[in-house]
Amino acid sequence: MKAVLKRFAKDESGATAIEYGLIAAGIAVVIIVVVGEVGGNLTTTFTEVKDGLASQ
């Protein structure tokens, strides 16, 4: 039983999976922020184009 507990305490595969999950979550947050910014900029650009075409 002691050997099983020692082996379990030394096993770091679960910690590695958690670390990869945190990295993936961080990357997802960055992607969401960037896409939101680009979307806002595109909305502004298309609104300016629409207004420019409507005034002619």
N, C-alpha and C positions, 0 to 999 in steps of 0.2 A: 504494500500500500504506500509506503514511503517513497518507493521508486516512482510510482505513478504520479504522486504529488510533486516530486522534484522535476520530473519530465514536464508536467503541466506548467509549473512555474517558469521553466526555461523556454517554453514554446512561445515564440513571438509572432507567429503567423497571424493571430487575431489582431495584434497591435498594428501589424503592417497593413492589414485590410482596412482598419479604421483610418490609418494615415492616408491611404489611397482614396478612401471615401471623402476625407476632408479636403484633399487636394482637388478632387473632382468637383466638390461643392463650391470651392473657391473659384475655380475656372468657370463654372456655370454662372456664378454671380457676376464675374467680369464680363462674360458674353452678354448677359441680360442688360447690364449697364451700357455697354457699347452699342448694342442694337437699339436701345431706347434713345440714345443720343443721335445716332444716325437717322433714326426714324423722325425725330423732331426736326433735324436739319432738312431732311427731304420734304417734310410737310411745309416748312417755311419756304423752301425753294419753289415748290410747285404752286404755292399760293401766290408768290411774287410773279411767276410766269403767267398764271391765270389772270391776275390783276392787270398785268402788262398787255395781255391779249385783249382783255375786255375793254381797255381804255382806247384801243385803236379803232 
